Amino acid sequence: MRAFVTGATGFIGSHLVEELLRRGYSVTCLVRKTSNLHWIEGLDINLVYGDCTEKESLLKAVTGFDYIFHLAGLTKAKKDEDFFSVNTAGTENLIQAVAEKNSNIKRFVYLSSLAATGPCYDGAPVNEDVEPRPVSAYGKSKLEAERIILRHKDIIPLTIIRPPAVYGPRDKDMYIFFRMLKKGIFLHWGTCYYSLLYVDDLVRGTIISSENNAAEGKIYHISDGRIYSNDEIAEAISSAVGTKPVRLRIPRIIMPLFAGIGQRLGGKSNIINRDKMKELKHSCWTCDSSRAKDEFGFIPKIGIREGVKWTADWYRIHQWL
């Protein structure tokens, strides 16, 4: 089977490429001339140069593939319009190119986000029947991309996956919290609840959804099946990095100021930014993944204790911690 992957040089994309190769797929990755190929160097893959924001570069690139996994996109940006130009318009370019040049595709899989659904407001984990109410520009750009993709479902077999917070080796977002807790600092702005997913489970779930006819034309939330408080997450990370952090309470009212400082210091690559704070000020980000289990057999294998330990070990080995 021939697979085409966008976003292959990133955290999740590089893990997906490795798993596809393990399963015997022939893998081609869309990369830009400026892409950092560090995580996929040395792998038995093909590279095609192009950019999702430039449709003409995609027309030849997408032909002849059985599966297309679209992971490319922005998770952080200085300007809201950047999310829409890359996540929304870039996805529209890709799906249109597929519609025009790859009529025999078996499945187009789009990696969206729980941010496209939005937080849960009544305490119950959101499912696929909930009306989406994204609160961030990132989430809104991903939801709009989903809607564009779904307009093509009569001509392109497709599946949309909405994971919650994803962590694991190579991740730079959760790494910030590992580093803070390693330094003995636990920033706390009230009790919050989250669904999580280890990266290996995400890529496995993404692949099996693409191979299952029952998942065609549908949207799925997938998680590890548990709900964690921020205290539980901090305790698991602290145990893995060997510290007992001091809790520093951050009043919600000053979170925008805190985000502004973080954005100026870290630029668009910093998870501590104004758009992310629009999400973090909500206290419940949980999802129900039972439909994925029932319809295409997704069963997570990695819980928080194992996943956090393996992630911390990787950070130490690579001298990130």
C-alpha positions as CSV (number, residue, x, y, z in Angstrom):
1,M,0.0,0.0,0.0
2,R,1.2,3.5,-0.9
3,A,0.8,6.2,1.8
4,F,1.3,10.0,1.4
5,V,1.9,12.0,4.6
6,T,1.9,15.7,5.2
7,G,3.4,17.0,8.4
8,A,5.8,14.1,8.4
9,T,8.7,16.1,9.9
10,G,6.7,17.0,13.0
11,F,6.2,15.3,16.4
12,I,3.1,13.2,15.5
13,G,3.9,12.9,11.8
14,S,7.3,11.4,12.3
15,H,5.9,8.7,14.6
16,L,3.1,8.0,12.0
17,V,5.7,7.6,9.2
18,E,7.7,5.1,11.4
19,E,4.5,3.1,12.2
20,L,3.4,3.0,8.5
21,L,6.9,1.6,7.6
22,R,6.7,-1.0,10.3
23,R,3.3,-2.1,8.8
24,G,4.8,-2.5,5.3
25,Y,3.6,0.7,3.7
26,S,5.5,2.5,1.0
27,V,5.7,6.0,2.4
28,T,6.1,9.4,0.6
29,C,6.3,12.6,2.6
30,L,5.4,16.1,1.5
31,V,8.1,18.5,2.7
32,R,9.2,22.0,2.0
33,K,12.7,23.1,1.0
34,T,13.0,24.6,4.5
35,S,11.8,21.6,6.4
36,N,13.9,20.1,9.2
37,L,14.2,16.5,8.3
38,H,15.9,15.4,11.5
39,W,13.2,13.0,12.7
40,I,12.8,11.2,9.4
41,E,16.4,11.2,8.2
42,G,17.6,7.7,7.3
43,L,14.1,6.2,7.0
44,D,13.2,4.3,3.8
45,I,10.9,6.9,2.5
46,N,10.4,9.1,-0.6
47,L,10.3,12.9,-0.4
48,V,8.2,15.2,-2.5
49,Y,8.7,18.9,-2.3
50,G,5.6,21.1,-2.0
51,D,3.5,23.2,0.3
52,C,-0.1,22.9,1.3
53,T,-0.5,26.7,0.9
54,E,0.4,26.3,-2.8
55,K,-2.1,24.2,-4.6
56,E,0.0,23.9,-7.8
57,S,2.7,22.1,-5.9
58,L,0.2,19.4,-4.8
59,L,-1.4,18.5,-8.1
60,K,1.3,16.0,-9.2
61,A,2.3,15.1,-5.6
62,V,-1.0,13.4,-4.6
63,T,-1.4,11.1,-7.6
64,G,-1.3,7.3,-7.2
65,F,-1.6,7.0,-3.5
66,D,-3.9,4.6,-1.7
67,Y,-3.9,6.5,1.6
68,I,-3.3,10.2,2.3
69,F,-2.7,11.3,5.9
70,H,-3.0,15.1,6.3
71,L,-1.2,16.2,9.5
72,A,0.5,19.4,8.3
73,G,-0.7,22.6,10.1
74,L,0.0,25.2,12.6
75,T,-0.7,24.7,16.3
76,K,0.8,28.0,17.3
77,A,1.0,31.3,15.5
78,K,1.4,35.0,16.3
79,K,-1.5,36.1,14.2
80,D,-5.0,34.4,14.0
81,E,-5.1,34.7,10.3
82,D,-2.0,32.4,10.0
83,F,-4.1,29.5,11.4
84,F,-6.7,30.0,8.7
85,S,-4.2,30.4,5.8
86,V,-2.4,27.2,6.7
87,N,-4.9,25.0,8.6
88,T,-8.0,25.9,6.6
89,A,-6.9,27.1,3.2
90,G,-4.0,24.7,3.1
91,T,-6.4,21.8,3.8
92,E,-8.7,23.1,1.1
93,N,-5.9,23.1,-1.4
94,L,-4.9,19.5,-0.6
95,I,-8.5,18.0,-0.7
96,Q,-9.2,19.8,-4.0
97,A,-5.9,18.4,-5.4
98,V,-6.9,14.9,-4.3
99,A,-10.4,15.4,-5.8
100,E,-8.8,16.4,-9.2
101,K,-5.9,14.1,-9.4
102,N,-6.5,10.9,-7.3
103,S,-9.9,9.5,-8.0
104,N,-8.8,6.0,-6.8
105,I,-7.8,6.9,-3.3
106,K,-8.8,4.4,-0.6
107,R,-8.9,6.9,2.3
108,F,-8.1,10.5,3.1
109,V,-7.4,10.9,6.9
110,Y,-7.4,14.4,8.4
111,L,-5.8,14.8,11.9
112,S,-8.0,17.5,13.5
113,S,-8.2,18.3,17.2
114,L,-10.4,18.3,20.2
115,A,-10.0,22.1,20.0
116,A,-12.3,21.9,16.9
117,T,-15.0,20.6,19.2
118,G,-14.3,22.9,22.1
119,P,-14.4,22.3,25.8
120,C,-17.2,20.4,27.7
121,Y,-19.5,22.8,29.5
122,D,-21.6,20.4,31.6
123,G,-18.8,18.2,32.9
124,A,-19.6,15.3,30.6
125,P,-17.0,14.3,28.0
126,V,-17.9,15.5,24.6
127,N,-18.7,13.0,21.8
128,E,-19.2,13.3,18.1
129,D,-22.8,14.4,18.4
130,V,-22.0,17.6,20.3
131,E,-22.3,20.8,18.3
132,P,-18.8,22.1,18.0
133,R,-18.0,25.3,19.9
134,P,-14.3,26.0,19.5
135,V,-12.9,28.8,21.7
136,S,-9.5,29.5,20.0
137,A,-8.5,30.6,16.6
138,Y,-6.6,27.4,16.2
139,G,-9.8,25.4,17.0
140,K,-11.9,27.4,14.7
141,S,-9.4,27.0,11.8
142,K,-9.4,23.2,12.4
143,L,-13.2,23.0,12.4
144,E,-13.5,25.0,9.2
145,A,-11.0,22.6,7.6
146,E,-13.1,19.7,8.7
147,R,-16.2,21.3,7.1
148,I,-14.3,21.8,3.8
149,I,-13.2,18.1,3.9
150,L,-16.7,16.9,4.6
151,R,-18.0,18.6,1.5
152,H,-16.0,16.1,-0.5
153,K,-17.2,13.0,1.3
154,D,-19.4,11.8,-1.7
155,I,-16.4,11.7,-3.9
156,I,-13.5,11.0,-1.5
157,P,-13.5,8.3,1.2
158,L,-12.4,10.2,4.3
159,T,-12.0,10.0,8.0
160,I,-11.4,12.8,10.6
161,I,-9.7,12.1,13.9
162,R,-9.9,14.6,16.8
163,P,-7.4,13.7,19.5
164,P,-7.1,15.6,22.8
165,A,-3.7,16.7,24.2
166,V,-1.1,14.3,22.7
167,Y,2.3,13.6,24.4
168,G,5.3,11.4,23.9
169,P,8.9,11.5,22.7
170,R,9.8,14.5,20.5
171,D,6.9,16.6,21.7
172,K,7.8,20.2,22.5
173,D,4.5,21.4,23.9
174,M,4.1,19.1,26.9
175,Y,7.9,19.2,27.3
176,I,7.5,22.7,28.7
177,F,5.5,21.3,31.6
178,F,8.0,18.5,32.1
179,R,10.7,21.1,32.3
180,M,8.8,23.3,34.8
181,L,8.0,20.4,37.0
182,K,11.7,19.2,36.8
183,K,12.6,22.6,38.1
184,G,10.1,22.1,41.0
185,I,7.4,24.5,39.7
186,F,3.7,23.6,39.3
187,L,1.7,26.4,37.9
188,H,-1.9,26.0,39.1
189,W,-4.9,28.1,38.0
190,G,-7.7,26.0,39.5
191,T,-8.7,22.4,39.1
192,C,-9.0,21.3,35.5
193,Y,-9.8,18.0,33.7
194,Y,-8.3,16.6,30.6
195,S,-8.3,13.7,28.2
196,L,-4.8,12.6,27.0
197,L,-3.4,10.3,24.4
198,Y,0.1,8.8,24.0
199,V,1.5,9.4,20.5
200,D,1.9,5.6,19.8
201,D,-1.8,5.1,20.4
202,L,-2.7,8.0,18.3
203,V,-0.8,6.9,15.2
204,R,-2.1,3.3,15.6
205,G,-5.7,4.5,15.9
206,T,-5.2,6.8,12.9
207,I,-4.0,3.9,10.8
208,I,-6.6,1.4,11.8
209,S,-9.3,4.0,11.2
210,S,-8.0,4.4,7.6
211,E,-8.2,0.6,7.0
212,N,-11.7,0.1,8.3
213,N,-14.7,0.7,6.1
214,A,-16.9,1.5,9.1
215,A,-14.9,4.7,9.7
216,E,-15.4,6.1,6.2
217,G,-17.1,9.5,6.1
218,K,-17.0,10.0,9.9
219,I,-15.4,12.0,12.7
220,Y,-14.0,10.4,15.8
221,H,-12.6,11.5,19.1
222,I,-9.9,9.2,20.5
223,S,-8.2,9.2,23.9
224,D,-6.7,6.8,26.4
225,G,-10.2,6.5,27.9
226,R,-9.4,8.2,31.2
227,I,-10.0,11.6,32.6
228,Y,-7.2,13.3,34.5
229,S,-7.1,16.3,36.7
230,N,-4.2,18.7,36.3
231,D,-3.1,17.6,39.8
232,E,-2.9,14.0,38.6
233,I,-1.0,14.9,35.5
234,A,1.5,17.0,37.5
235,E,1.9,14.2,40.0
236,A,2.6,11.6,37.2
237,I,5.2,13.9,35.6
238,S,6.8,14.8,38.9
239,S,7.2,11.2,39.8
240,A,8.8,10.5,36.4
241,V,11.2,13.4,36.7
242,G,11.9,12.8,40.4
243,T,10.8,16.1,41.9
244,K,8.3,17.3,44.5
245,P,7.2,20.7,43.0
246,V,5.9,23.7,44.7
247,R,2.4,24.8,43.6
248,L,2.3,28.4,42.4
249,R,-1.3,29.6,42.1
250,I,-2.0,31.8,39.0
251,P,-5.2,33.7,39.2
252,R,-7.2,33.2,36.0
253,I,-7.6,37.0,35.7
254,I,-3.9,37.5,35.0
255,M,-3.5,34.5,32.5
256,P,-3.7,36.8,29.5
257,L,-0.8,38.9,30.9
258,F,1.1,35.7,31.6
259,A,0.5,34.6,28.0
260,G,1.6,37.9,26.5
261,I,4.9,37.6,28.3
262,G,5.4,34.0,27.2
263,Q,4.6,34.9,23.6
264,R,7.1,37.8,23.5
265,L,9.8,35.6,25.0
266,G,9.1,32.4,23.0
267,G,7.6,33.7,19.8
268,K,5.1,31.7,17.8
269,S,6.7,28.4,18.9
270,N,5.7,28.9,22.5
271,I,2.7,27.0,23.8
272,I,2.2,29.8,26.4
273,N,0.5,32.3,24.1
274,R,-2.7,34.3,23.9
275,D,-4.6,31.8,21.7
276,K,-3.7,28.8,23.8
277,M,-4.9,30.8,26.9
278,K,-8.4,31.0,25.3
279,E,-8.4,27.2,25.7
280,L,-6.7,26.9,29.1
281,K,-9.1,29.3,30.8
282,H,-11.7,26.5,30.3
283,S,-11.5,23.8,33.0
284,C,-12.8,20.7,31.2
285,W,-11.2,19.3,28.0
286,T,-12.4,15.7,27.9
287,C,-13.8,13.5,25.2
288,D,-15.6,10.2,24.9
289,S,-13.8,7.8,22.5
290,S,-16.3,4.9,22.8
291,R,-17.5,5.3,19.2
292,A,-14.0,4.7,17.9
293,K,-13.9,1.5,20.0
294,D,-17.3,0.3,18.8
295,E,-16.9,1.1,15.1
296,F,-13.3,0.4,14.2
297,G,-11.9,-1.3,17.3
298,F,-9.7,1.4,18.7
299,I,-8.4,0.3,22.2
300,P,-5.6,2.4,23.8
301,K,-2.7,0.5,25.2
302,I,-0.7,3.2,27.0
303,G,-1.8,4.8,30.2
304,I,-0.4,8.0,31.8
305,R,2.1,6.3,34.1
306,E,3.8,4.3,31.3
307,G,3.5,7.1,28.8
308,V,4.8,9.9,31.0
309,K,7.7,7.7,32.2
310,W,8.7,6.8,28.6
311,T,8.5,10.4,27.6
312,A,10.6,11.6,30.5
313,D,13.2,8.9,29.8
314,W,13.4,10.0,26.2
315,Y,13.8,13.7,27.2
316,R,16.7,12.6,29.5
317,I,18.4,10.4,26.9
318,H,18.3,13.3,24.4
319,Q,19.4,15.8,27.1
320,W,16.2,17.8,27.0
321,L,15.9,17.4,30.8
